Amino acid sequence: MQNSTMYSVVSSKLYEQRFERFKIGQAGTLMAVRPALGGVSTRTCKMTEISRGGASFVANTTIGLP
């Protein structure tokens, strides 16, 4: 079985640098645009962590999202 995790082969300070992470518990909305601007899918989510380099969230379902 092959590992499905993908890594960038292009070096970037964003991926090499570590940022301070802050735990939060805020509600949010996840939006995804369908191919060729064919529509927008939205899901509610809960933001769990945030930093200058990105964020983590939990969604109840990903059905219908690309």
PQR file with spaces between the fields and no chain letter, atoms N, CA, C, O and H, PARSE charges and radii, in Angstrom:
ATOM       1  N    MET     1       0.846   -1.179    0.000 -0.4000 1.5000
ATOM       2  CA   MET     1       0.000    0.000    0.000 -0.0000 2.0000
ATOM       3  C    MET     1       0.891    1.242    0.000  0.5500 1.7000
ATOM       4  O    MET     1       1.815    1.349    0.807 -0.5500 1.4000
ATOM       5  N    GLN     2       0.615    2.161   -0.891 -0.4000 1.5000
ATOM       6  CA   GLN     2       1.429    3.364   -1.029 -0.0000 2.0000
ATOM       7  C    GLN     2       0.861    4.480   -0.172  0.5500 1.7000
ATOM       8  O    GLN     2      -0.356    4.628   -0.060 -0.5500 1.4000
ATOM       9  H    GLN     2      -0.136    2.074   -1.547  0.4000 1.0000
ATOM      10  N    ASN     3       1.741    5.263    0.430 -0.4000 1.5000
ATOM      11  CA   ASN     3       1.336    6.398    1.235 -0.0000 2.0000
ATOM      12  C    ASN     3       0.735    7.459    0.322  0.5500 1.7000
ATOM      13  O    ASN     3       1.350    7.830   -0.678 -0.5500 1.4000
ATOM      14  H    ASN     3       2.730    5.142    0.339  0.4000 1.0000
ATOM      15  N    SER     4      -0.469    7.958    0.654 -0.4000 1.5000
ATOM      16  CA   SER     4      -1.146    8.929   -0.199 -0.0000 2.0000
ATOM      17  C    SER     4      -0.795   10.372    0.145  0.5500 1.7000
ATOM      18  O    SER     4      -1.326   11.289   -0.482 -0.5500 1.4000
ATOM      19  H    SER     4      -0.968    7.657    1.466  0.4000 1.0000
ATOM      20  N    THR     5       0.077   10.603    1.118 -0.4000 1.5000
ATOM      21  CA   THR     5       0.476   11.949    1.491 -0.0000 2.0000
ATOM      22  C    THR     5       1.365   12.528    0.394  0.5500 1.7000
ATOM      23  O    THR     5       2.293   11.870   -0.078 -0.5500 1.4000
ATOM      24  H    THR     5       0.508    9.858    1.627  0.4000 1.0000
ATOM      25  N    MET     6       1.074   13.762   -0.004 -0.4000 1.5000
ATOM      26  CA   MET     6       1.852   14.409   -1.056 -0.0000 2.0000
ATOM      27  C    MET     6       2.667   15.541   -0.453  0.5500 1.7000
ATOM      28  O    MET     6       2.204   16.241    0.447 -0.5500 1.4000
ATOM      29  H    MET     6       0.321   14.296    0.379  0.4000 1.0000
ATOM      30  N    TYR     7       3.866   15.711   -0.949 -0.4000 1.5000
ATOM      31  CA   TYR     7       4.734   16.781   -0.490 -0.0000 2.0000
ATOM      32  C    TYR     7       5.191   17.601   -1.684  0.5500 1.7000
ATOM      33  O    TYR     7       5.321   17.079   -2.791 -0.5500 1.4000
ATOM      34  H    TYR     7       4.242   15.142   -1.680  0.4000 1.0000
ATOM      35  N    SER     8       5.430   18.867   -1.462 -0.4000 1.5000
ATOM      36  CA   SER     8       5.911   19.744   -2.510 -0.0000 2.0000
ATOM      37  C    SER     8       7.379   19.459   -2.801  0.5500 1.7000
ATOM      38  O    SER     8       8.174   19.270   -1.881 -0.5500 1.4000
ATOM      39  H    SER     8       5.324   19.291   -0.563  0.4000 1.0000
ATOM      40  N    VAL     9       7.736   19.429   -4.081 -0.4000 1.5000
ATOM      41  CA   VAL     9       9.135   19.246   -4.459 -0.0000 2.0000
ATOM      42  C    VAL     9       9.822   20.594   -4.641  0.5500 1.7000
ATOM      43  O    VAL     9      11.042   20.652   -4.796 -0.5500 1.4000
ATOM      44  H    VAL     9       7.090   19.583   -4.829  0.4000 1.0000
ATOM      45  N    VAL    10       9.053   21.671   -4.621 -0.4000 1.5000
ATOM      46  CA   VAL    10       9.592   23.022   -4.740 -0.0000 2.0000
ATOM      47  C    VAL    10       9.844   23.551   -3.335  0.5500 1.7000
ATOM      48  O    VAL    10       8.954   23.514   -2.485 -0.5500 1.4000
ATOM      49  H    VAL    10       8.062   21.624   -4.495  0.4000 1.0000
ATOM      50  N    SER    11      11.050   24.041   -3.091 -0.4000 1.5000
ATOM      51  CA   SER    11      11.336   24.562   -1.756 -0.0000 2.0000
ATOM      52  C    SER    11      10.611   25.888   -1.538  0.5500 1.7000
ATOM      53  O    SER    11      10.511   26.722   -2.437 -0.5500 1.4000
ATOM      54  H    SER    11      11.773   24.071   -3.781  0.4000 1.0000
ATOM      55  N    SER    12      10.116   26.052   -0.331 -0.4000 1.5000
ATOM      56  CA   SER    12       9.396   27.265    0.028 -0.0000 2.0000
ATOM      57  C    SER    12       9.613   27.522    1.509  0.5500 1.7000
ATOM      58  O    SER    12       9.526   26.600    2.319 -0.5500 1.4000
ATOM      59  H    SER    12      10.197   25.374    0.400  0.4000 1.0000
ATOM      60  N    LYS    13       9.893   28.763    1.868 -0.4000 1.5000
ATOM      61  CA   LYS    13      10.078   29.114    3.274 -0.0000 2.0000
ATOM      62  C    LYS    13       8.813   28.844    4.079  0.5500 1.7000
ATOM      63  O    LYS    13       8.886   28.568    5.276 -0.5500 1.4000
ATOM      64  H    LYS    13       9.964   29.513    1.210  0.4000 1.0000
ATOM      65  N    LEU    14       7.650   28.920    3.428 -0.4000 1.5000
ATOM      66  CA   LEU    14       6.391   28.673    4.127 -0.0000 2.0000
ATOM      67  C    LEU    14       6.366   27.263    4.704  0.5500 1.7000
ATOM      68  O    LEU    14       5.891   27.069    5.823 -0.5500 1.4000
ATOM      69  H    LEU    14       7.590   29.144    2.455  0.4000 1.0000
ATOM      70  N    TYR    15       6.872   26.265    3.957 -0.4000 1.5000
ATOM      71  CA   TYR    15       6.852   24.879    4.418 -0.0000 2.0000
ATOM      72  C    TYR    15       8.032   24.558    5.327  0.5500 1.7000
ATOM      73  O    TYR    15       7.953   23.618    6.118 -0.5500 1.4000
ATOM      74  H    TYR    15       7.257   26.422    3.048  0.4000 1.0000
ATOM      75  N    GLU    16       9.105   25.300    5.235 -0.4000 1.5000
ATOM      76  CA   GLU    16      10.288   25.042    6.047 -0.0000 2.0000
ATOM      77  C    GLU    16      10.220   25.746    7.392  0.5500 1.7000
ATOM      78  O    GLU    16      10.859   25.312    8.350 -0.5500 1.4000
ATOM      79  H    GLU    16       9.169   26.063    4.593  0.4000 1.0000
ATOM      80  N    GLN    17       9.462   26.816    7.476 -0.4000 1.5000
ATOM      81  CA   GLN    17       9.375   27.631    8.675 -0.0000 2.0000
ATOM      82  C    GLN    17       8.277   27.095    9.594  0.5500 1.7000
ATOM      83  O    GLN    17       7.255   26.599    9.121 -0.5500 1.4000
ATOM      84  H    GLN    17       8.943   27.169    6.698  0.4000 1.0000
ATOM      85  N    ARG    18       8.487   27.195   10.889 -0.4000 1.5000
ATOM      86  CA   ARG    18       7.483   26.796   11.881 -0.0000 2.0000
ATOM      87  C    ARG    18       6.838   28.054   12.442  0.5500 1.7000
ATOM      88  O    ARG    18       7.523   29.019   12.783 -0.5500 1.4000
ATOM      89  H    ARG    18       9.317   27.599   11.273  0.4000 1.0000
ATOM      90  N    PHE    19       5.521   28.033   12.533 -0.4000 1.5000
ATOM      91  CA   PHE    19       4.782   29.167   13.062 -0.0000 2.0000
ATOM      92  C    PHE    19       4.112   28.780   14.379  0.5500 1.7000
ATOM      93  O    PHE    19       3.762   27.619   14.590 -0.5500 1.4000
ATOM      94  H    PHE    19       4.965   27.250   12.256  0.4000 1.0000
ATOM      95  N    GLU    20       3.943   29.743   15.242 -0.4000 1.5000
ATOM      96  CA   GLU    20       3.224   29.509   16.496 -0.0000 2.0000
ATOM      97  C    GLU    20       1.767   29.214   16.164  0.5500 1.7000
ATOM      98  O    GLU    20       1.137   29.945   15.400 -0.5500 1.4000
ATOM      99  H    GLU    20       4.228   30.686   15.071  0.4000 1.0000
ATOM     100  N    ARG    21       1.233   28.137   16.743 -0.4000 1.5000
ATOM     101  CA   ARG    21      -0.140   27.731   16.477 -0.0000 2.0000
ATOM     102  C    ARG    21      -1.025   28.093   17.665  0.5500 1.7000
ATOM     103  O    ARG    21      -0.611   27.983   18.819 -0.5500 1.4000
ATOM     104  H    ARG    21       1.744   27.543   17.364  0.4000 1.0000
ATOM     105  N    PHE    22      -2.237   28.522   17.370 -0.4000 1.5000
ATOM     106  CA   PHE    22      -3.187   28.917   18.404 -0.0000 2.0000
ATOM     107  C    PHE    22      -4.419   28.045   18.294  0.5500 1.7000
ATOM     108  O    PHE    22      -5.011   27.938   17.220 -0.5500 1.4000
ATOM     109  H    PHE    22      -2.574   28.611   16.433  0.4000 1.0000
ATOM     110  N    LYS    23      -4.814   27.419   19.396 -0.4000 1.5000
ATOM     111  CA   LYS    23      -6.019   26.593   19.421 -0.0000 2.0000
ATOM     112  C    LYS    23      -7.231   27.504   19.532  0.5500 1.7000
ATOM     113  O    LYS    23      -7.287   28.386   20.389 -0.5500 1.4000
ATOM     114  H    LYS    23      -4.333   27.506   20.269  0.4000 1.0000
ATOM     115  N    ILE    24      -8.202   27.276   18.650 -0.4000 1.5000
ATOM     116  CA   ILE    24      -9.444   28.042   18.672 -0.0000 2.0000
ATOM     117  C    ILE    24     -10.596   27.054   18.512  0.5500 1.7000
ATOM     118  O    ILE    24     -10.363   25.884   18.211 -0.5500 1.4000
ATOM     119  H    ILE    24      -8.156   26.559   17.954  0.4000 1.0000
ATOM     120  N    GLY    25     -11.783   27.486   18.699 -0.4000 1.5000
ATOM     121  CA   GLY    25     -12.955   26.629   18.547 -0.0000 2.0000
ATOM     122  C    GLY    25     -14.079   27.372   17.853  0.5500 1.7000
ATOM     123  O    GLY    25     -15.240   27.260   18.245 -0.5500 1.4000
ATOM     124  H    GLY    25     -11.973   28.437   18.943  0.4000 1.0000
ATOM     125  N    GLN    26     -13.737   28.129   16.826 -0.4000 1.5000
ATOM     126  CA   GLN    26     -14.714   28.971   16.146 -0.0000 2.0000
ATOM     127  C    GLN    26     -15.412   28.226   15.003  0.5500 1.7000
ATOM     128  O    GLN    26     -14.796   27.403   14.326 -0.5500 1.4000
ATOM     129  H    GLN    26     -12.793   28.220   16.508  0.4000 1.0000
ATOM     130  N    ALA    27     -16.681   28.515   14.797 -0.4000 1.5000
ATOM     131  CA   ALA    27     -17.422   27.976   13.665 -0.0000 2.0000
ATOM     132  C    ALA    27     -16.976   28.700   12.402  0.5500 1.7000
ATOM     133  O    ALA    27     -16.613   29.876   12.442 -0.5500 1.4000
ATOM     134  H    ALA    27     -17.181   29.183   15.347  0.4000 1.0000
ATOM     135  N    GLY    28     -17.009   27.987   11.285 -0.4000 1.5000
ATOM     136  CA   GLY    28     -16.612   28.588   10.017 -0.0000 2.0000
ATOM     137  C    GLY    28     -17.397   27.992    8.866  0.5500 1.7000
ATOM     138  O    GLY    28     -18.241   27.116    9.059 -0.5500 1.4000
ATOM     139  H    GLY    28     -17.304   27.032   11.252  0.4000 1.0000
ATOM     140  N    THR    29     -17.113   28.472    7.677 -0.4000 1.5000
ATOM     141  CA   THR    29     -17.746   27.972    6.459 -0.0000 2.0000
ATOM     142  C    THR    29     -16.659   27.618    5.461  0.5500 1.7000
ATOM     143  O    THR    29     -15.775   28.428    5.182 -0.5500 1.4000
ATOM     144  H    THR    29     -16.427   29.183    7.520  0.4000 1.0000
ATOM     145  N    LEU    30     -16.725   26.417    4.929 -0.4000 1.5000
ATOM     146  CA   LEU    30     -15.794   25.944    3.920 -0.0000 2.0000
ATOM     147  C    LEU    30     -16.478   26.080    2.561  0.5500 1.7000
ATOM     148  O    LEU    30     -17.574   25.557    2.364 -0.5500 1.4000
ATOM     149  H    LEU    30     -17.443   25.759    5.156  0.4000 1.0000
ATOM     150  N    MET    31     -15.837   26.779    1.626 -0.4000 1.5000
ATOM     151  CA   MET    31     -16.402   26.977    0.292 -0.0000 2.0000
ATOM     152  C    MET    31     -15.474   26.370   -0.751  0.5500 1.7000
ATOM     153  O    MET    31     -14.257   26.544   -0.680 -0.5500 1.4000
ATOM     154  H    MET    31     -14.947   27.204    1.786  0.4000 1.0000
ATOM     155  N    ALA    32     -16.043   25.660   -1.717 -0.4000 1.5000
ATOM     156  CA   ALA    32     -15.269   25.070   -2.810 -0.0000 2.0000
ATOM     157  C    ALA    32     -15.957   25.408   -4.126  0.5500 1.7000
ATOM     158  O    ALA    32     -17.162   25.208   -4.271 -0.5500 1.4000
ATOM     159  H    ALA    32     -17.031   25.519   -1.775  0.4000 1.0000
ATOM     160  N    VAL    33     -15.193   25.918   -5.079 -0.4000 1.5000
ATOM     161  CA   VAL    33     -15.728   26.258   -6.398 -0.0000 2.0000
ATOM     162  C    VAL    33     -15.571   25.032   -7.290  0.5500 1.7000
ATOM     163  O    VAL    33     -14.484   24.462   -7.381 -0.5500 1.4000
ATOM     164  H    VAL    33     -14.213   26.080   -4.961  0.4000 1.0000
ATOM     165  N    ARG    34     -16.642   24.632   -7.940 -0.4000 1.5000
ATOM     166  CA   ARG    34     -16.606   23.475   -8.835 -0.0000 2.0000
ATOM     167  C    ARG    34     -15.838   23.823  -10.105  0.5500 1.7000
ATOM     168  O    ARG    34     -15.715   24.996  -10.458 -0.5500 1.4000
ATOM     169  H    ARG    34     -17.525   25.095   -7.867  0.4000 1.0000
ATOM     170  N    PRO    35     -15.317   22.792  -10.798 -0.5600 1.5000
ATOM     171  CA   PRO    35     -14.562   23.031  -12.038  0.2800 2.0000
ATOM     172  C    PRO    35     -15.337   23.894  -13.032  0.5500 1.7000
ATOM     173  O    PRO    35     -16.561   23.807  -13.132 -0.5500 1.4000
ATOM     174  N    ALA    36     -14.600   24.725  -13.759 -0.4000 1.5000
ATOM     175  CA   ALA    36     -15.161   25.635  -14.776 -0.0000 2.0000
ATOM     176  C    ALA    36     -16.209   26.570  -14.176  0.5500 1.7000
ATOM     177  O    ALA    36     -17.162   26.965  -14.847 -0.5500 1.4000
ATOM     178  H    ALA    36     -13.606   24.796  -13.677  0.4000 1.0000
ATOM     179  N    LEU    37     -16.017   26.920  -12.898 -0.4000 1.5000
ATOM     180  CA   LEU    37     -16.942   27.815  -12.186 -0.0000 2.0000
ATOM     181  C    LEU    37     -18.377   27.324  -12.262  0.5500 1.7000
ATOM     182  O    LEU    37     -19.311   28.118  -12.369 -0.5500 1.4000
ATOM     183  H    LEU    37     -15.242   26.599  -12.353  0.4000 1.0000
ATOM     184  N    GLY    38     -18.547   25.982  -12.204 -0.4000 1.5000
ATOM     185  CA   GLY    38     -19.867   25.361  -12.342 -0.0000 2.0000
ATOM     186  C    GLY    38     -20.739   25.458  -11.114  0.5500 1.7000
ATOM     187  O    GLY    38     -21.840   24.908  -11.110 -0.5500 1.4000
ATOM     188  H    GLY    38     -17.787   25.337  -12.117  0.4000 1.0000
ATOM     189  N    GLY    39     -20.307   26.116  -10.099 -0.4000 1.5000
ATOM     190  CA   GLY    39     -21.106   26.269   -8.889 -0.0000 2.0000
ATOM     191  C    GLY    39     -20.218   26.303   -7.665  0.5500 1.7000
ATOM     192  O    GLY    39     -19.000   26.149   -7.756 -0.5500 1.4000
ATOM     193  H    GLY    39     -19.413   26.563  -10.102  0.4000 1.0000
ATOM     194  N    VAL    40     -20.839   26.506   -6.529 -0.4000 1.5000
ATOM     195  CA   VAL    40     -20.114   26.592   -5.266 -0.0000 2.0000
ATOM     196  C    VAL    40     -20.742   25.618   -4.279  0.5500 1.7000
ATOM     197  O    VAL    40     -21.964   25.566   -4.140 -0.5500 1.4000
ATOM     198  H    VAL    40     -21.828   26.632   -6.455  0.4000 1.0000
ATOM     199  N    SER    41     -19.904   24.849   -3.596 -0.4000 1.5000
ATOM     200  CA   SER    41     -20.357   23.974   -2.517 -0.0000 2.0000
ATOM     201  C    SER    41     -19.914   24.591   -1.200  0.5500 1.7000
ATOM     202  O    SER    41     -18.779   25.052   -1.083 -0.5500 1.4000
ATOM     203  H    SER    41     -18.911   24.892   -3.709  0.4000 1.0000
ATOM     204  N    THR    42     -20.789   24.605   -0.218 -0.4000 1.5000
ATOM     205  CA   THR    42     -20.429   25.136    1.090 -0.0000 2.0000
ATOM     206  C    THR    42     -20.738   24.104    2.161  0.5500 1.7000
ATOM     207  O    THR    42     -21.697   23.341    2.045 -0.5500 1.4000
ATOM     208  H    THR    42     -21.711   24.231   -0.313  0.4000 1.0000
ATOM     209  N    ARG    43     -19.926   24.087    3.192 -0.4000 1.5000
ATOM     210  CA   ARG    43     -20.119   23.208    4.343 -0.0000 2.0000
ATOM     211  C    ARG    43     -19.743   24.000    5.589  0.5500 1.7000
ATOM     212  O    ARG    43     -18.832   24.828    5.564 -0.5500 1.4000
ATOM     213  H    ARG    43     -19.147   24.706    3.285  0.4000 1.0000
ATOM     214  N    THR    44     -20.450   23.736    6.663 -0.4000 1.5000
ATOM     215  CA   THR    44     -20.032   24.330    7.928 -0.0000 2.0000
ATOM     216  C    THR    44     -18.863   23.512    8.469  0.5500 1.7000
ATOM     217  O    THR    44     -18.753   22.315    8.202 -0.5500 1.4000
ATOM     218  H    THR    44     -21.190   23.064    6.683  0.4000 1.0000
ATOM     219  N    CYS    45     -18.011   24.159    9.216 -0.4000 1.5000
ATOM     220  CA   CYS    45     -16.856   23.486    9.796 -0.0000 2.0000
ATOM     221  C    CYS    45     -16.532   24.139   11.130  0.5500 1.7000
ATOM     222  O    CYS    45     -17.105   25.167   11.493 -0.5500 1.4000
ATOM     223  H    CYS    45     -18.100   25.131    9.433  0.4000 1.0000
ATOM     224  N    LYS    46     -15.614   23.529   11.843 -0.4000 1.5000
ATOM     225  CA   LYS    46     -15.127   24.089   13.099 -0.0000 2.0000
ATOM     226  C    LYS    46     -13.631   24.282   12.969  0.5500 1.7000
ATOM     227  O    LYS    46     -12.898   23.317   12.751 -0.5500 1.4000
ATOM     228  H    LYS    46     -15.149   22.695   11.547  0.4000 1.0000
ATOM     229  N    MET    47     -13.169   25.514   13.100 -0.4000 1.5000
ATOM     230  CA   MET    47     -11.744   25.817   13.052 -0.0000 2.0000
ATOM     231  C    MET    47     -11.133   25.344   14.367  0.5500 1.7000
ATOM     232  O    MET    47     -11.606   25.716   15.441 -0.5500 1.4000
ATOM     233  H    MET    47     -13.765   26.298   13.277  0.4000 1.0000
ATOM     234  N    THR    48     -10.071   24.517   14.287 -0.4000 1.5000
ATOM     235  CA   THR    48      -9.459   23.982   15.503 -0.0000 2.0000
ATOM     236  C    THR    48      -8.142   24.665   15.853  0.5500 1.7000
ATOM     237  O    THR    48      -7.851   24.870   17.032 -0.5500 1.4000
ATOM     238  H    THR    48      -9.686   24.215   13.414  0.4000 1.0000
ATOM     239  N    GLU    49      -7.336   25.022   14.843 -0.4000 1.5000
ATOM     240  CA   GLU    49      -6.061   25.707   15.058 -0.0000 2.0000
ATOM     241  C    GLU    49      -5.829   26.701   13.936  0.5500 1.7000
ATOM     242  O    GLU    49      -6.317   26.531   12.819 -0.5500 1.4000
ATOM     243  H    GLU    49      -7.572   24.855   13.886  0.4000 1.0000
ATOM     244  N    ILE    50      -5.072   27.745   14.256 -0.4000 1.5000
ATOM     245  CA   ILE    50      -4.740   28.745   13.243 -0.0000 2.0000
ATOM     246  C    ILE    50      -3.322   29.247   13.505  0.5500 1.7000
ATOM     247  O    ILE    50      -2.876   29.315   14.650 -0.5500 1.4000
ATOM     248  H    ILE    50      -4.676   27.884   15.164  0.4000 1.0000
ATOM     249  N    SER    51      -2.621   29.596   12.428 -0.4000 1.5000
ATOM     250  CA   SER    51      -1.280   30.167   12.538 -0.0000 2.0000
ATOM     251  C    SER    51      -1.050   31.063   11.333  0.5500 1.7000
ATOM     252  O    SER    51      -1.913   31.173   10.462 -0.5500 1.4000
ATOM     253  H    SER    51      -2.983   29.540   11.497  0.4000 1.0000
ATOM     254  N    ARG    52       0.111   31.705   11.279 -0.4000 1.5000
ATOM     255  CA   ARG    52       0.446   32.540   10.125 -0.0000 2.0000
ATOM     256  C    ARG    52       0.649   31.688    8.874  0.5500 1.7000
ATOM     257  O    ARG    52       0.574   32.209    7.761 -0.5500 1.4000
ATOM     258  H    ARG    52       0.812   31.616   11.987  0.4000 1.0000
ATOM     259  N    GLY    53       0.902   30.403    9.033 -0.4000 1.5000
ATOM     260  CA   GLY    53       1.163   29.522    7.900 -0.0000 2.0000
ATOM     261  C    GLY    53      -0.022   28.703    7.446  0.5500 1.7000
ATOM     262  O    GLY    53       0.081   27.997    6.443 -0.5500 1.4000
ATOM     263  H    GLY    53       0.963   29.980    9.937  0.4000 1.0000
ATOM     264  N    GLY    54      -1.156   28.769    8.149 -0.4000 1.5000
ATOM     265  CA   GLY    54      -2.313   27.984    7.739 -0.0000 2.0000
ATOM     266  C    GLY    54      -3.277   27.769    8.889  0.5500 1.7000
ATOM     267  O    GLY    54      -3.182   28.407    9.937 -0.5500 1.4000
ATOM     268  H    GLY    54      -1.239   29.343    8.963  0.4000 1.0000
ATOM     269  N    ALA    55      -4.206   26.856    8.666 -0.4000 1.5000
ATOM     270  CA   ALA    55      -5.228   26.586    9.670 -0.0000 2.0000
ATOM     271  C    ALA    55      -5.646   25.123    9.581  0.5500 1.7000
ATOM     272  O    ALA    55      -5.432   24.465    8.563 -0.5500 1.4000
ATOM     273  H    ALA    55      -4.283   26.337    7.815  0.4000 1.0000
ATOM     274  N    SER    56      -6.244   24.625   10.658 -0.4000 1.5000
ATOM     275  CA   SER    56      -6.802   23.272   10.700 -0.0000 2.0000
ATOM     276  C    SER    56      -8.281   23.392   10.994  0.5500 1.7000
ATOM     277  O    SER    56      -8.711   24.267   11.745 -0.5500 1.4000
ATOM     278  H    SER    56      -6.417   25.160   11.485  0.4000 1.0000
ATOM     279  N    PHE    57      -9.060   22.497   10.388 -0.4000 1.5000
ATOM     280  CA   PHE    57     -10.494   22.520   10.623 -0.0000 2.0000
ATOM     281  C    PHE    57     -11.058   21.113   10.569  0.5500 1.7000
ATOM     282  O    PHE    57     -10.410   20.191   10.073 -0.5500 1.4000
ATOM     283  H    PHE    57      -8.710   21.787    9.777  0.4000 1.0000
ATOM     284  N    VAL    58     -12.273   20.954   11.083 -0.4000 1.5000
ATOM     285  CA   VAL    58     -12.988   19.689   11.056 -0.0000 2.0000
ATOM     286  C    VAL    58     -14.331   19.945   10.391  0.5500 1.7000
ATOM     287  O    VAL    58     -15.051   20.868   10.770 -0.5500 1.4000
ATOM     288  H    VAL    58     -12.799   21.702   11.486  0.4000 1.0000
ATOM     289  N    ALA    59     -14.671   19.120    9.390 -0.4000 1.5000
ATOM     290  CA   ALA    59     -15.960   19.225    8.704 -0.0000 2.0000
ATOM     291  C    ALA    59     -16.756   17.957    8.983  0.5500 1.7000
ATOM     292  O    ALA    59     -16.186   16.867    9.033 -0.5500 1.4000
ATOM     293  H    ALA    59     -14.085   18.370    9.082  0.4000 1.0000
ATOM     294  N    ASN    60     -18.069   18.089    9.166 -0.4000 1.5000
ATOM     295  CA   ASN    60     -18.915   16.927    9.434 -0.0000 2.0000
ATOM     296  C    ASN    60     -18.989   15.997    8.236  0.5500 1.7000
ATOM     297  O    ASN    60     -19.020   14.778    8.403 -0.5500 1.4000
ATOM     298  H    ASN    60     -18.532   18.974    9.125  0.4000 1.0000
ATOM     299  N    THR    61     -19.017   16.547    7.042 -0.4000 1.5000
ATOM     300  CA   THR    61     -19.078   15.742    5.830 -0.0000 2.0000
ATOM     301  C    THR    61     -18.334   16.434    4.693  0.5500 1.7000
ATOM     302  O    THR    61     -18.275   17.662    4.630 -0.5500 1.4000
ATOM     303  H    THR    61     -18.992   17.538    6.906  0.4000 1.0000
ATOM     304  N    THR    62     -17.777   15.641    3.812 -0.4000 1.5000
ATOM     305  CA   THR    62     -17.117   16.198    2.639 -0.0000 2.0000
ATOM     306  C    THR    62     -17.833   15.743    1.362  0.5500 1.7000
ATOM     307  O    THR    62     -17.316   15.936    0.262 -0.5500 1.4000
ATOM     308  H    THR    62     -17.825   14.644    3.863  0.4000 1.0000
ATOM     309  N    ILE    63     -18.996   15.152    1.499 -0.4000 1.5000
ATOM     310  CA   ILE    63     -19.761   14.700    0.341 -0.0000 2.0000
ATOM     311  C    ILE    63     -20.068   15.903   -0.562  0.5500 1.7000
ATOM     312  O    ILE    63     -20.570   16.925   -0.093 -0.5500 1.4000
ATOM     313  H    ILE    63     -19.416   14.995    2.393  0.4000 1.0000
ATOM     314  N    GLY    64     -19.767   15.774   -1.836 -0.4000 1.5000
ATOM     315  CA   GLY    64     -20.032   16.858   -2.780 -0.0000 2.0000
ATOM     316  C    GLY    64     -18.894   17.856   -2.935  0.5500 1.7000
ATOM     317  O    GLY    64     -18.969   18.754   -3.774 -0.5500 1.4000
ATOM     318  H    GLY    64     -19.360   14.944   -2.216  0.4000 1.0000
ATOM     319  N    LEU    65     -17.836   17.711   -2.132 -0.4000 1.5000
ATOM     320  CA   LEU    65     -16.702   18.608   -2.248 -0.0000 2.0000
ATOM     321  C    LEU    65     -15.637   17.959   -3.126  0.5500 1.7000
ATOM     322  O    LEU    65     -15.461   16.741   -3.077 -0.5500 1.4000
ATOM     323  H    LEU    65     -17.775   16.982   -1.450  0.4000 1.0000
ATOM     324  N    PRO    66     -14.917   18.758   -3.934 -0.5600 1.5000
ATOM     325  CA   PRO    66     -13.862   18.184   -4.752  0.2800 2.0000
ATOM     326  C    PRO    66     -12.675   17.741   -3.898  0.5500 1.7000
ATOM     327  O    PRO    66     -11.689   17.231   -4.429 -0.5500 1.4000
